[in-house]
Amino acid sequence: MYVKPKAKETSLRFEGEELIFLTKEPPLEGRANKSLIEYLSKSLKISKRDIELIKGAKSRIKVFKICGITLKDFIRVFSD
């Protein structure tokens, strides 16, 4: 997943086969990461505890482990 901080809107979308997260938050003190976790939690209707940042805490490219949802359901939520 690729993160674009300081965007005009907060949204998650596919661009080709890449997942892009736009957030209004700046990339300071983990604010963009927190915004992404909150967005995923609300959109997927799962607890924030079920979302773990595995790689990329200080990078724009992130890898997450998400429990409680299948890949098929994840794609369906964000493809609409």
C-alpha positions, -999 to +999 in steps of 0.1 A: +000+000+000+013+034-009+005+065+013+002+100+001+002+124+031-011+160+031-037+153+004-069+173+000-090+143+010-088+111+029-096+080+008-084+046-003-085+035-039-069+011-064-049+026-092-043-003-115-031-030-091-017-006-066-036+004-034-032+041-027-042+058+006-046+096+006-047+113+039-050+149+050-025+142+079+012+150+075+038+123+078+049+136+113+050+116+145+030+087+129+000+108+122-004+095+086-001+059+099-026+064+126-050+080+100-046+049+078-053+025+106-084+044+117-096+046+081-092+008+076-108+000+109-139+021+101-142+010+065-137-027+073-157-026+105-130-043+125-111-033+156-079-012+153-062-041+173-068-063+142-046-041+121-008-043+125+018-023+106+044-048+097+068-028+076+071+009+065+065+029+096+087+057+082+082+050+045+054+058+021+051+021+012+034+001+040+028-036+047-001-045+071-014-076+087-052-074+089-071-101+109-108-107+108-115-102+071-107-121+039-088-107+010-119-111-012-140-090+013-112-064+015-111-060-022-149-058-024-150-030+002-125-008-016-134-016-052-169-001-049 
